[in-house]
């Protein structure tokens, strides 16, 4: 048997667990060791990544979901940390009537990604004084991610993370979203304020702050738009969400 | 600039990060799993940068898949090179095994048949890795639970691999013991067949006894049989940087340092005897 054929047989044994695949490797107790190692490592990795989901579902419920995911999605990335990339969508199909399940998973996943995301120093407030506000735009820290949500998964996640009794699942107001980013080395998240996602999206698209205020004025009126944008800017600075102005 | 690895070290694990950041851990070097730090940024890289200022570093990989019949992955080599350039480690190592084939990645260190074909594949892949990284690598002997029919023993395979590629060896003494018991060969034959001048680092660890086989778990203290084999290896190899791997059931740092003192004592005994 060629090396390539042997390695594909081994893959088939790990993925399917079928006796015929084990027999092609010579059988014996060693094949079971590798099968056990393979599945144990994947379940452990998922449990490490989705720690709050484990608490919400319970270990048995989580491990049953993980087992089905492992059967359906053999790993392909060289880093085990990436294995859970599709798990959020997968659990959404397992709990279609409980949308908070997938959203708790999404927060777990996103917080993990932000934790190891690109570094950037937060902008110091005095930098605003020298900006040319006719043209300057807002550049958020590269770790910032916006997550639309439909439930109170964020409140459930926070309660689970601090070992508090979680609230019952309920739907969020229409258009709710979470902002997830890193303050220094620690991931944080909070609910987005009204218009905050729009202002961030326009800024990310390259529009200057003056242009962003003008667009906001179409909805809020000029005075309220300037007040709202200025309040957001101050909050972002205080929260370490801005990397640069310019 | 890269330091030289020497003396006695430990795998840097999360419960002990503070001691490595502070530089208070009484070790000569640290080793980390490369893949845990092949990331964009954040706390893990920050921690390693700080620890790196205090200790020489070994990068130990688990996902290069040096035995893959379909070659190495460009993206993996690029990311590892980026980490190497950033950290300037004294040693870069991985395992004589395969973990990936086609688009499937097992995340386990899977055994190779010790055939001429596998030797060609492994040597070709090592050549490519050493070129991509711009440096010599060390390859670690694996523990295994299956042995395939082959043209040579594992130690003959390792000896020829080092001769052809110029790579060094990371000799895992626990893995020799585990595989010797599981496959019924003499560990002394293994040591006698290893080109000791190629050994650049030694690993020590513990294992557990399964129903049929010994399992390399890294969750136990180094057992007496492995210490005895370490003594024999040290007598043959001379002074080689040595470390203990403990990945699970991790005790206090003091307990690991006490184990490391046993390694120091054995190595000192063998130097005197020589």
Interface residues (C-beta under 8 A of the other chain):
Chain A: X2 X3 X4 X6 X7 X8 X10 X11 X14 X15 X25 X26 X28 X29 X30 X31 X33 X34 X37 X38 X41 X42 X45 X74 X75 X76 X77 X78 X79 X80 X81 X83 X114 X115 X116 X117 X118 X119 X182 X185 X186
Chain B: X35 X38 X39 X40 X41 X42 X43 X44 X45 X46 X63 X65 X67 X68 X69 X70 X73 X75 X76 X98 X99 X100 X101 X102 X103 X104 X105 X106 X107 X108 X110 X112 X113 X115 X117 X118 X121 X144 X145 X146 X148 X182 X210 X211 X212 X213 X215
